[in-house]
Structure formats: C-alpha cells, structure tokens
Amino acid sequence: MDLKSKLEPVKDYFREVYHEGKRVTWPSRKDAVKGTYIVLITVIISALFLGVVDIGLAKIIQTLIR
C-alpha cells in the first residue's frame, strides 16, 4: 500500500466535510446577534443569582460557626 492510497480516505473525508458545510443553513447576522444577547443576559442573571446565594450561605455558615 503506497502513500497515495493511504491519503485518499483522508482527502475524501475533508471533501465531504466541505460539501456538508455548504449545505448548512447559517443564521443571519441579526439572529446571531439576538442569540448572543440572550446568552449574555442569561449568564449575567445566573451569575448574579449564584453570587447572592453564595454570599447568603457564607453568612449563614459564619453565623453557625460563631
């Protein structure tokens, strides 16, 4: 088995990946920006909630230890 025949499956794989990428329906810029804002807002709200819970639990534990 020579090198060319070993590389043929690799070339086929990347050719198929390229053609599959052409068939993907990509979101519009407006949809991508809207999705990004939703993710950022969700992350900020989650971080604030977890921060408040963490501070509250820390105060409770400090009170119990004293």
Secondary structure, 3 states (H helix, E strand, C coil): CCHHHHHHHHHHHHHHHHHHHHHCCCCCHHHHHHHHHHHHHHHHHHHHHHHHHHHHHHHHHHHHHC
